[in-house]
């Protein structure tokens, strides 16, 4: 497209140049052409034109460089950005990736089949010979044949890797096993129970002693830390969670160190053939091992029968296998058989009444914003640092992952339009869950009876458990935990709603159910916080609308609307609009583009002042008083109280350090003359 424009421009300039040349030629023939200007004037005008043009193009180049730099930094948009081309490139890359992945699966499957055709029979014979030789070794050394480990314990692979006990080790273990069996045989059932109880008590006592020691050490360290001269420093214990990460990194290094180089060009296209061959061989060998495992188990049964008959003929008893003590499996409660037709009818009824909602598919990236880059510096200065939108995305990722592990309850606190519903949609989209929405404001006052609420809670709980994973979203939770009920809401029985929507609903869901209940709270300072935290242990405070969030919103608005000029100064506008609710800003920007304004923008352009004036003059504008939320979080929530206490202790310690430093300065150091002067030496000699 740009090439066509360039060609079209060149053709037009040539045509225009030809026309001007012809006009001058005609005037010259007719004698109407003006005489040429003097050479001095021409040179002066040429220099002036050159100076102006050079200054103009220098400014233009600088403007383009600044624009490209700001675009790379994400500060503003330039005029040449084409969103459709970028989307086409992304779609092409995804299609190419899907094509390559399908080809990779087919090629790996072909490798596996070829390997099985060439080597399957030979490998089967090798494995059979190895296991038979292992049987022979056991029989020659111990006159007994050890059993093959179970498939869940590794099967034949453990024998090939030599992870099974050797015959001599097994003899020692077998002797200990028989001795324990004889001692336990003489004991009664009550004695065994008493020993188990004693062992449990000893373990409990040991745990209590360890906890007491840790507590005493923590108290002692706390006292030491108050004295700067005796401060022991900080010792961070090794994390158990990082062990798996370290193992994964080591495994990655082992496999990919040879390929992670600039010279390895062949691995940058499609897939790594060597690794595919290794993986295909591994899968083929595992299939062969499973077949050989079944055959060898049959042979082992025949050999053991023959060995047993030999022992019986000689009048001896065949050695027993060492029985491993298996842990008791918890009995799973048998769930009642659920009729699918009844569940379908209930879900349909809930959908008609508006309790089952269809939600848009939203990604984590749609919850826009950057992390708190200054947080660490603020904490070093003993100031409280709250998470921003980027940090909330990380926290919410953990909450979405926890949904697969069972029942969870989360409380989202933030002003209206701060993104609570968006986060709920993100969780439902990521886990492909069914969304149930309960809003006390939309419940009709006529049906607020115990019978209606009981039927509603029962149907929501049964449907949520039947179609799990599912998300139950309870809006305006503050209404259920009011410290003082407002006059306009005294007609509603809020205690009845609280009883059914929190206590009874929560009891109906088991710990193992993949159900997450999310409550949203707008005015937390009007509630009884302790009662609310008993029902919702996990609290997430949503951040205020920062500069980066508004900037990203404005960038998306400019890109999605081609009428708006790309060089609009959105930086200053984002600075002025920070603090307004995200939902309100999104609606206000969409409502700003009326038909009249679109025509005016096309004719006269657009300035940031027009958008700012529109938002200021809007009656529906809402600026959140975010200081109230921060005050409530630090005074009421457990993590807020802990952080506040920690910062106070750090400030006290800093003051103590300053006091100790001042005391050290006041103390005058004693000067001791270690070097003797010549006069003193002579006086000593005279005395002698």
N, C-alpha and C positions, 0 to 999 in steps of 0.2 A: 504493500500500500504506500509506504513512504517513497519507494523507488518510482512509482507511477507519478506521485506528486512532484518529485524532482524533475522528471522528464517533461511533465506538463509545464512547469515553471520555466525551464530552459527554452522550450519551443515558443512560449509567449514572449519572452525577452528578445528572442531572435526576430520574431515577426514585428514587434514594436520598433526594434532598432532599424529594420529595413524600411518601415514606414517613415520614420524620422529622417533617415538618410535621403529618401526620395523627395520629401518636402523641401529639405535644404537645397537639393539639386535643382528643383523647379524654381525656387526663389532666386537662385544664382543665375539661371538662364533668363528669367524675367527682369533681373536687375533690381529686385526689391530686397535682396539680402543685405543686412547691416554689415559694415566693415568690421573686421576682427579687432578685438581690444589690444592695447599695447602689451608687449611681452612682460614688462614689470608687473602690470596689474594681473596678468594671467598667472604668473609665478606666485604672486602673493595670495591670490584666491585658491590656487592649488594647495599651497602650504596650509592655509586655514582649513580647507576641506579635509586634508590628511590628518591634521591635529584633532579635529572634531570627531572624525570617524574612528581614529585610533583610541581616543578616550572612551567613545561609545562602546566599541567592541571589547575594550578592557573591562569596563563595567559589566558588560553582558557576560563575559567569561567568568568573572568573579561571582556574579549572581548565580550562574549555572553550577559552579563549583560548590557554593554555599548551599544551594538547593539540594544537590546530590548528597552532600555530607549530612545535611539535616534529615534527608530521606533515609539514609543508611542508619542513622541514629534513632529513627522513628519519631522525630520531632514534628515534621510536617510532610505534606504531599507535594510532589512536583506535577507540572502540567502534562508530562509525557507518560504517565502511568496508565496502563490499560489493564483493567481487571479481568476482562474476558480472556485475553491472551494468557494470563497467569493461570486462570482456571483450566483452560485447555491444556496447558503444559502439565498441570497436576493430574488431570484426568488421563493424559497420555502416559504419564509415569505409572499410575496405578494399573492401567490396562497392561502395560508392558510387564510390570511386576507380576500380575496375575498370570500372564502368558508364560513367563519364565518359571514361575512356581509349578504350573501344570506340567511343563516340559521336564522340570527337575524330578517331579514325582514319577513320571513315566520312565525316565532314564534310570532312576534308582531302582524301580521295580524290575526293569529289564536286566540290570546288573545282577540283581538278586536271583532272578530266574536262571540266568546263564551260569552263575556260580553253583546253584543247586544241580543243574544238569551235569556240570563237569565234575564236581567234587562231593556230591551228597553221599554216594555209595562208599567211596573211599573213607570219608570222614566217619561215617557210621561204623565201619569196620574198625577204624582206629580207636574210636571211643569204646566200642564193645570190648576190644582186646585189653584196653587199659583198665576197665572196670573188672573184667575177669581176672586179670593179673592182681588187682587189688584184693579181690575175694581170696585168691590163692595165697597171697601174702598173709592175710589175717588167719586163714586156716592153718598155715604152716607154723606161725608163731604162737597163736593162742588157742588153736583148736575151736575157733568160733568165728562167725562172720558178722561183722557190724552191719547194721541197717543203713540204707540210703537215706540221707536227710529228706525231710518233706519239701514239697515244691516251694512253700512260703519261706523255708529256711535256706533255699538256694539249690536244692536238688543235687544232681550229678556235678554241677559246676563247682560246688564246694570240694568235691573229691578231686577234681582236676586241678583246682588251685591249692590242694593240700591243706585245706582249712579244717579237716576232720582230725580227731584225736588219733594218734598212732597206737598200735597194739599195746606197747608197754605203758603208755599213759593211760590207756583205757583200763588196764589191769589194776593200776593204783586207784583210779576213780571207782572201779567196781568194788574193790575191797572196802573203801570208805562207805559206799552206798549200802553194802550188806551189813556193816557194823551199825550204821544208823537205823537200818530196818529192824535189826534184832533189838536194839535199845528201845525203839518206838513200839515194838510189838508187846513188850512187857508192861508198858504204860497204859493206864486207863484213859477213857475219853475225857474225864474231868481233869486229869493231870495234863493232857495235851492242851486243853483249853486254857488251863492256868498258865502254862508255859508261854502260850501265844499272847495272853494278856500281859504277862510280865515283860515279854519282849517289846510289846507296844508301849508299855509304861516307860521302859528304859529309853526307848527312842524319843518319847515325848519329853522325858526329863532332860535328855541330851539337847534336844531342840530348845527347851526353855533356858538351859544353862548358856547355850550359845547366844540366844537372844539377849539374855541379861548381860553377858560379856560385851556384846556389841553396843548395848544401850549405855553401859558404864563407860566404854571407850568413847562413844559419841559425846556424852556429857563432859568427860575429861577434856576432849579436844575442843569442845565449845568454850570451856573455861580458859584453856590455853590461848585460844584465838583472840581473847579479849586483851591479852598482853602482847604488844607487837614484838617485844624481845624474845618471847617464847613461842611465837607463832610457828606451828609445825609445817605449814604449807598445805597443799592440796594433793591428795593421792586418789586418782581415779581408778576404781577397780575394773578389771577386764570385762567387757560386755559379752554375754552369751550369744546375743543375736548377731554379733559381727563375725562369729566363727564360721557360719555358713557362707557369709559374703567373702571372707578371706579364702575359703576353700574353692569357691566358684572362681575367684580371680586367679588363683594358682592353676586351676584346671584350664582356664582360658589361656593363660600364658603357655602352659604346656602344649596346648593344641595349636595356638595361633602365632607363637613367636616367630616361627619360620616363615610365615606368610605376611606378617606385619612389616613389610619393607616396601620402599618405593620401586625396587627392581621387579617385584612380583606383579607383573602386569596381567598375567593370565587369570588370576583369581578375582580381578575387578569386574569381569564380565560373567554374568550368569552365576554358576556355582563352582566350588572347588572339587575337581574330579577325584583327587586322591582321598579326600575325606568322604565323599560319596561312596567310593569303592569300599573303604573301611567299614562304613556304616552298613552297607548292603551285605558285606561278608558277615558282620556281627549278627544281623537279623537272621540270615540264612543258618548260621551255626546254632543260634538259639532254637530255631525250628527243628533242626536235626537233633539237638540235645533233648528236646521234649519227646521226640519219637523214641530215642534210645533209652530215655528214662523209663518209659512204660515197659519196654522189652526187658530191661535189666531188673526191674521190680518183679516181673514174672519169674525170671530165672532165680532171683534171690529167694522167692517163696519155695521153689522146687528144691534148691540147695539146703534151705533150712529144714524142710521136711525130711530130707535124706539124713541130715546131720542129727536131727532129733531121734530118728530110728536107730542110728548108730549108737547114740548115748543110751537109749533104752535097751539095746541088745547087750551093752556092756554093764548095765545095771547102774548107770550114773544119771544125774540130773543135768540137763542142759543149762548153761548160764543164762541168767535173765538180762534183759535190756535195762539200762539205767533210765528209770522213769523221771522225766523232768517235771518239776512242780509248775504247773500252769496257773496263771492268774485267773481268778474268778471273773467270768464275764457278767457284766450287769445285764439283768433281764430287761429286755425292752418291753415297754408297755404295749400291749396289743391295742392298736387304735381301732376305733369303730369303723366298720365299712361305710364309706360315704357314697351315697347315691349321686352319680354324676348329673342326673336329670334335676335333682333337687338343688344341687349347687348351681347349675346353670340358671334355673329359675330365680334363685336368690340373687345371683349376680345381675341378672337382667332387671330385677326389681330395684336393686340398689342403683344401677345405672340410670334407670328412669327417674328415680328420686334425687339423683345428682350426687350420690356418695361414691360412685366409681367414675373416675374422670379419665378422659383420653388426654395424654400430654405430648408436647412436641419433643422430638429427640434432640437433646442438648448435650454438647461436649463440655469438658472441663475448660477449654479455651474460651468458651462463651462467657464464663465468669471472669470478666476482664480485670486487669490490674497487675501491678508489679509488687514484689515482696518489699518488706521494710528493710531497705539497704542500710539505713542508719541505726538499726536496732542494736547491733553489737556495740557500736560506739557509745550509744546512750546508756547501755547497761554498764559499760566500763566507767562512765561518769556517775554511776549510781542513780540513774533516772529510769523511770518505768517506760518500757517500750511495748507497744501493743502490735499485734499482727496486722498486716495489710492484706490486700486481696490475693496476692501471690502466695502468702503464707497460709491463708484460709484454704486455698486450693490443695495444698499439701495435706493439711489436716483433714479435709473432706475426702481426699483419696483414701486415707486410712479408714475413715468411717465407712466408705463404700466397700472396702475390702473386708471389713469386719462383718458385713451383712451375711456373708457366706458361712460364718461360724456360729450363728444362732441369733437369739432375740436380743435387741438393743433398743435403748431409749435415748433420744438426743433432744436437747432444747436449743433452738435457734433464737437468739436475742438480737434485735436491731430495729432501727426505725422503719417506717413504712416505705416500701419501694427500695430497700437495700439489697435485695437479691435472695430472700429466704425461699420463695417459691422456685426460683431458678435452681438453687442448690438441691431442692427436693426432686426436681425434674432431672437433674444430673444424676442423682443416685438411682432413680428409677430407670433412666436410660442406660447407664453403665451395667446394671445388674439385670436388665430386661424384666423388670418387676411390674406388678399390677399396682396402680395407685388408687388408694381409698382416701377421700377427703371428708373431714368432719369440721364444719364451721358452726359454732354455737349461735352466731349472728343470723344465719340463714334458716335456723330451725323454727318452724312455726310455733307460736306460743300455745296454740290449741292442743297440739300433740305432745306437749312436754309433761307426760305422765310416766309413772314407773313402768307401766305395761308396755307403752310404745318404746321407751328407751331400752328396756330389757330385750325386746324383740330386735331392735336395731343393733345393739351391741352383740347379741348372739349371732345374727346373720353376718355382720362384719368380721367377727372373729373366726367363724367357721369358713367363710369364703377366703379370708386372708391365709389361713392355714392350708386350705385345699389348693390354692393357686400359687403357693409360695415359690420363689421369693416375692414378697409384697411389701409395700410401704404404706403406712397409715399416717396421714398428715392431719394433725389437729391444729386448726388455726385459732388465733386469739386465745391462747392458754391463760393469759392474765385475767380473763373474765372468770375463770374457774377458781382462782386463788386470790381474789380481791381481799385486801386488808380492810377496806371500807367500801361497801358497795355504793356506786353512784346513784343519785336519785332517779335518773332516767332508766336504770336497769333493775330497780327494786321489784318490778312486776314479775321478773323471771326467777324461777327457783334454781339458783346457781349451785346450791349445795347438792341438789339432785343430779344436775349435769356433771358436777365434779365426781360424784360417787360412781356414776356409770361410765363416764368417759376416761377415767383414770384408774380407779381401784378395780372395778369389775372387769373392764376390758383388759387390763394388764394381767389379771389373774388367769384369764382364759387362754393366754398364750404361753406355751412352754419355753424352756430355755433353749431347746434344740431347734425350735421353729425358726426358719429364715424369714423373720418378720422384723421390720424396724419401724418404730413409732417415733415420729418427728413432731415436736410441738413448736409453734412460733409464738413469740412474745414481743409485743411492741412497747408496752409501758411497764417494765419490770419493777420499778420503784413503787408502784401501786399495789404490789402483791405481798403475800406472806412467803418470803423467799425460802424459808426452811421447809415449809410444807411442799413447795414446788420442787425443791431439790431432792426430797425423798422419792418423788416419782420420776424425776429426770436427773440422773446423776451426772451425765455428760452435758456440759454447757459450752456453746460456741457463740462468742460475741462477734457479730459482723462489723467490719470496719466502716468508717465514714467514706464518703465519695471523695477520693483524693484527686490530685492533678492528673496522674497517669491514667486513671479510669475515665475521666471526662475527655482527655485527649484522645484516647482510643475510641471512645464513643463518637466523637466528632469526626475522626478519620474515617470510620466506617460509614457515617452519615454522608460525608463528602463523596466517598467512592461509590456508594449505592445510588446517589442522585447525580446524574450527568449534568443537570442544569447548574449546579453550584460550581463556581470557579475553583479550580484546583489550587490556586495560589492564595486562597482565603487564609487570613492570619488566625489560625485556630489555637495557637499557643497562648496568646493573651486572653482569648475567649475562654479557654480551659482554665486558666488561672482565676478568672473572675467567677466562673460557675462552680468551682469546687465547693463542696458542702451541701449542694442541692441533692435531693434524693435521685438515685439512678433511674428508677422507674418513671419519675416525673420528667426528668430531662429527656428520656427516650420518647415519651409521648409528646412533649412540647416541641421537640425538633421535627417530629413527623407532622404535627398540626401546623407548624410554621409555614410549610410549603403549600399554600393555597394556590388556586389558579391565577389570581391577580399577581401574587408575588412571583410566581414562575415567569410570567410575562415581563414583569419589571426587572427581574434578575437578568433575563436574556437581553434586555435593552440597556440597562444602566449598571449591571453588576451587583455585587453584594458586599457589604461591609460588616465586620463583627459587631459594631455598635447597634445595628438593626436587630440582630438576634438577641443581644443583651437587653435592649429596651423592651422587646416583646416578652421576654421571660420576667422582667421586673414588673411590667404592667399586668401580668397574668394574675387573676384572682386565685387560681388553684395552686400557686407556687408553694412549695414546702421545703423549708430548710430545717434539718434535724438539729436538735440541741444535744449534740453528741457528748458533751461534758457530763450530762446526767447519767448516760450509759456507762461511762468510764468510772464515775464515782460509785455507782451501784455495783459494778463488777469488782472493784478493789475492796469494797466494804462487805459484800455479801457472799461472793463465791469463794470456794476453798482455795483455788489457785491464785485468785487475786489477793486474798489475805496473806497467803504464803509469800508471794512475791513482794508485797508491801513490807512484810516483816523482815524478809531477807535484805531488802534495800536499806531499811532502818538500821539493821545490825551492821551492815557494811559502812554506813555513814558514821555510826558510833565508833567503829574500829578506826576509820580514817581520822576522826577527831582525836582519838587516843594516840595515834601515830604522831600527829602534830604536837600534842602535849609533850610526848617523850622527846621529840626533836628539840622543842624549846628548852626543856630541862637540860638536855645535853649541851646546848649552846651556853646556858648560864654557868655551868660548871667550868671553872678555870683549870686548864691542864697544868700539873706541877712540872717545872723545868728542873732536871737533875743534871749538874755539870759533870760529865763523864771524862772530859779531857783536862789534864792538869796544866796549869800555866807555868812559865819559867820561873817566876818569883817564888811560887810555892815550892818548887823543886829545890831552889837554892836555900830557902829557909830550913827545909828538912835536913839538908846536908850540914848546915851550920850547927844545928842542934846536936847532930851526931858527933 
